[in-house]
């Protein structure tokens, strides 16, 4: 049984069909990529899968439960978390504090307990901080835990956003173009981080344009073009698929 099942989702915006009857399965313990030329419908599919858009048709099922139309915060509590194309960090907060914000979804102490600084609150605070440091070590960033997010280079900001998503204790993470703007060294570090995350038991789904990264880390790839799924399979099969080759060769504008 798959962990996440996308069943015939269609999303229209006015007269434009952004995603057209797309289906695929994501299995536990894998890195699954969704790729395609610009405008293929990748980010819209992510929005539907994570509750930011409601599909006009189709459904999304997570671990046997239909999550179609649920609010994003409810989907997060079920164990499905995502990041966005643009980093959305609290720049004035340190790296550690950004991760602690992400852990809020899993802490049990309310406002009154925190205000009174009860013993149970202090104990939980210690545990939460220890867990935040473990997450930062997982993405190789604990050495900059006290640095404000606004002072971090772009590559580390990307990793910090992933760390904050991990702080929600997800079963599955959906990352929207995590390699955007990264250099070769940073992309290689990201690839190692994604494999470490998978090895901790978190399933990963990425939308990504960097084909080197996709082919290196993915177990399965779904290819979209003009809103429709045109191919699906392991990296070696996708690399040789004529429909995929045609879609990418036709991406460039005539005057580019």
PyMOL commands that set and color helices and strands:
alter all, ss='L'
color gray80, all
select helices_A, chain A and resi 42-49+72-78+95-106+111-116+119-138+142-144+149-151+154-166+184-199+211-217+235-239+242-249
alter helices_A, ss='H'
color red, helices_A
select strands_A, chain A and resi 4-13+16-26+31-35+57-62+65-66+80-82+172-176+203-207+220-225+228-233
alter strands_A, ss='S'
color yellow, strands_A
deselect
rebuild
show_as cartoon
